[in-house]
Amino acid sequence: MNTMFYLIFSLFLLRGLFQIFEGGSWTLGWFSILFSIAGLVCLIRKYNQKYLSGFLILLLITFMISH
């Protein structure tokens, strides 16, 4: 399960970087980068799963706003 979270948060980090370098919305790109880094930090420090799911929900809301 943690491997899936690592993959999801890493892909959102890459997506945020790509969005900034392609000239997309800076705000949504930075939100995506910020929440994915926070999720990765929670994974590395082995925080409770509720924090991971909270950051994942914020990332998905950011993704839905950008589309």
Residue pairs with C-beta under 8 A, 6 or more apart in sequence:
2 43
5 39
5 43
5 52
5 56
6 40
6 43
8 39
8 56
8 59
9 36
9 39
9 40
9 43
9 55
9 56
9 59
10 36
10 40
12 32
12 35
12 36
12 39
12 59
12 63
13 32
13 33
13 36
13 37
13 40
15 32
15 63
16 28
16 29
16 30
16 31
16 32
16 33
16 36
17 29
17 33
19 25
19 28
19 29
19 32
19 66
20 26
20 29
20 30
20 33
24 66
25 66
28 62
28 65
28 66
31 58
31 62
32 59
32 62
32 63
32 66
35 55
35 58
35 59
35 62
36 55
36 59
38 55
39 52
39 55
39 56
39 59
42 51
42 52
42 55
43 52
